[in-house]
Amino acid sequence: MKFERYGIGIAKGMALTFKHLFRYPLTVQYPEEKLVVSRRIRGNELVWYPDKCTGCATCAKSCPQGNIEIATHAAKDNKYVVDKFEVDTGRCMFCGLCVESCPYEALAMGYAYECAQYRRGDLVLKKETIQISDARKPSGYYRPKIEEALPKQTLLVYWDKEREEGGQKLNFLGLSKKRGRGV
């Protein structure tokens, strides 16, 4: 009766468990080993190019939460000098609207994702800390020129055993095409 239907389901579940028991593990020891994340990651930081910034405050106007604060003053030749550029990353949802709206490409999403702090005040980043440097690298989000120079992602798992470039290599695991992973 119903036992036949449940017995087949249990057998299928155990077969799947045993299939995954003998395959190559995907786990890495996180603090010691780090995988290369996607080139277009929207990391937990912003990277600012002060030489490209004109102080137009388009990024601050496009922020839906008002986390970007810019103060400028007029200089010679009808140009603006940025006096204050602060980003509250504690309230930021990292939507990327400020990066997309900047007409001079002076703002980019960062590549880092480990930006935890113990105090909320430390999450407000000043213009000296968000400038581009060796420690702050921009991601390829909305910047295709930057994306080409970044390393390939190692976080991907390719189910195609003939694939040569990028991603973690796994032992071939034939999955059915019904489930969408078969290649």
C-alpha positions as CSV (number, residue, x, y, z in Angstrom):
1,M,0.0,0.0,0.0
2,K,1.6,3.3,1.1
3,F,4.7,1.5,2.3
4,E,5.8,0.8,-1.3
5,R,5.7,4.5,-2.1
6,Y,7.6,5.6,1.1
7,G,10.1,2.8,0.7
8,I,11.1,3.9,-2.8
9,G,11.5,7.5,-1.5
10,I,13.7,6.4,1.3
11,A,15.8,4.4,-1.0
12,K,16.2,7.3,-3.4
13,G,17.2,9.6,-0.6
14,M,19.8,7.2,0.7
15,A,21.2,6.7,-2.8
16,L,21.7,10.5,-3.1
17,T,23.3,10.6,0.3
18,F,25.8,7.8,-0.6
19,K,26.5,9.5,-3.9
20,H,27.6,12.7,-2.1
21,L,29.5,10.8,0.5
22,F,32.2,9.7,-1.9
23,R,32.6,12.8,-4.0
24,Y,35.2,15.6,-3.7
25,P,34.4,18.0,-0.8
26,L,33.7,21.6,-1.5
27,T,34.6,22.9,1.9
28,V,37.5,25.2,2.6
29,Q,39.0,26.2,5.9
30,Y,37.8,29.8,5.8
31,P,40.1,32.0,7.8
32,E,43.2,30.2,6.5
33,E,42.0,29.5,2.9
34,K,40.0,32.1,0.9
35,L,38.4,31.6,-2.4
36,V,38.5,34.3,-5.1
37,V,35.0,35.8,-5.2
38,S,33.1,37.0,-8.2
39,R,34.6,39.8,-10.3
40,R,31.4,41.8,-10.1
41,I,30.9,41.4,-6.3
42,R,29.2,44.3,-4.5
43,G,31.5,44.2,-1.5
44,N,31.0,45.9,1.8
45,E,32.9,49.0,0.8
46,L,33.1,51.8,-1.7
47,V,36.2,52.9,-3.5
48,W,36.5,56.6,-4.4
49,Y,38.7,58.2,-7.1
50,P,39.4,61.7,-5.8
51,D,41.0,62.8,-9.1
52,K,37.9,61.9,-11.1
53,C,35.3,63.4,-8.6
54,T,33.9,66.8,-9.4
55,G,31.8,67.2,-6.2
56,C,28.5,67.1,-8.1
57,A,26.9,65.0,-5.4
58,T,25.0,62.9,-7.9
59,C,25.9,59.8,-5.8
60,A,24.5,61.4,-2.6
61,K,21.3,62.4,-4.4
62,S,20.8,58.9,-5.8
63,C,21.3,57.1,-2.5
64,P,17.9,55.9,-1.3
65,Q,18.9,56.0,2.4
66,G,20.9,59.2,2.3
67,N,24.1,57.5,3.6
68,I,26.5,59.6,1.5
69,E,27.4,63.1,2.7
70,I,29.4,65.5,0.5
71,A,30.5,69.0,1.3
72,T,32.3,71.1,-1.3
73,H,33.5,74.7,-1.9
74,A,34.1,76.6,-5.1
75,A,37.6,76.9,-6.2
76,K,39.3,78.7,-9.1
77,D,38.2,78.0,-12.7
78,N,34.6,77.3,-11.6
79,K,35.5,73.9,-10.1
80,Y,34.5,72.4,-6.8
81,V,36.8,71.0,-4.2
82,V,35.5,68.1,-2.1
83,D,36.0,69.0,1.6
84,K,34.0,66.2,3.1
85,F,33.0,62.8,1.7
86,E,31.5,60.4,4.2
87,V,29.7,57.1,3.7
88,D,27.8,55.4,6.5
89,T,28.4,51.7,5.6
90,G,26.4,50.6,8.7
91,R,23.2,51.8,7.1
92,C,24.2,51.2,3.5
93,M,22.4,48.3,1.7
94,F,25.1,48.2,-1.0
95,C,22.5,48.5,-3.8
96,G,25.1,50.2,-6.2
97,L,22.8,53.1,-7.2
98,C,25.5,55.6,-6.3
99,V,28.1,53.8,-8.5
100,E,25.7,53.6,-11.4
101,S,24.6,57.3,-11.2
102,C,28.1,58.8,-11.0
103,P,28.7,60.4,-14.4
104,Y,32.5,60.6,-14.0
105,E,33.0,57.0,-12.7
106,A,34.6,58.4,-9.5
107,L,32.9,55.8,-7.3
108,A,33.1,52.0,-7.5
109,M,32.0,49.1,-5.4
110,G,34.8,47.5,-3.4
111,Y,36.2,44.0,-3.7
112,A,36.5,43.2,0.0
113,Y,33.8,41.6,2.1
114,E,35.3,41.4,5.5
115,C,34.6,44.8,6.9
116,A,33.1,44.0,10.3
117,Q,33.6,46.5,13.1
118,Y,32.9,46.5,16.9
119,R,31.6,50.1,17.1
120,R,29.0,51.6,14.9
121,G,31.0,54.9,14.6
122,D,33.8,53.0,12.9
123,L,31.4,52.1,10.0
124,V,31.3,55.8,8.9
125,L,34.1,56.0,6.4
126,K,35.8,59.4,5.7
127,K,37.2,60.4,2.3
128,E,40.8,59.5,3.4
129,T,39.8,55.9,4.1
130,I,37.7,55.2,0.9
131,Q,40.2,56.5,-1.6
132,I,41.6,53.9,-4.0
133,S,44.8,52.2,-2.7
134,D,46.5,48.9,-2.7
135,A,44.3,47.8,0.2
136,R,41.1,49.0,-1.4
137,K,40.5,47.5,-4.8
138,P,37.5,48.2,-6.9
139,S,35.3,45.4,-8.1
140,G,34.0,45.0,-11.7
141,Y,30.4,45.8,-10.7
142,Y,29.2,48.2,-13.4
143,R,32.8,48.7,-14.6
144,P,33.7,46.3,-17.4
145,K,37.1,47.8,-17.9
146,I,38.1,46.9,-14.3
147,E,36.4,43.5,-14.6
148,E,38.9,42.3,-17.2
149,A,41.9,42.9,-15.0
150,L,40.5,41.0,-12.0
151,P,41.3,37.3,-11.3
152,K,38.8,34.5,-12.2
153,Q,36.4,33.4,-9.6
154,T,37.2,30.1,-7.8
155,L,33.9,30.0,-5.9
156,L,32.1,28.6,-9.0
157,V,31.4,24.9,-9.2
158,Y,31.2,23.7,-12.8
159,W,29.4,20.5,-13.5
160,D,31.0,20.2,-17.0
161,K,34.1,18.0,-16.9
162,E,35.4,19.4,-20.2
163,R,35.5,23.0,-18.9
164,E,39.1,24.2,-18.7
165,E,39.1,27.7,-17.3
166,G,38.0,29.1,-13.9
167,G,36.0,27.5,-11.1
168,Q,36.7,24.7,-8.8
169,K,37.3,21.3,-10.4
170,L,35.1,18.5,-9.3
171,N,35.0,14.8,-10.0
172,F,32.4,14.2,-12.7
173,L,29.0,13.8,-11.2
174,G,26.4,12.9,-13.7
175,L,23.1,14.6,-12.8
176,S,19.9,14.3,-14.7
177,K,18.9,17.0,-17.1
178,K,15.5,17.2,-15.5
179,R,17.0,19.0,-12.5
180,G,18.7,21.6,-14.6
181,R,22.3,20.8,-13.7
182,G,23.1,18.3,-16.3
183,V,25.3,19.5,-19.1
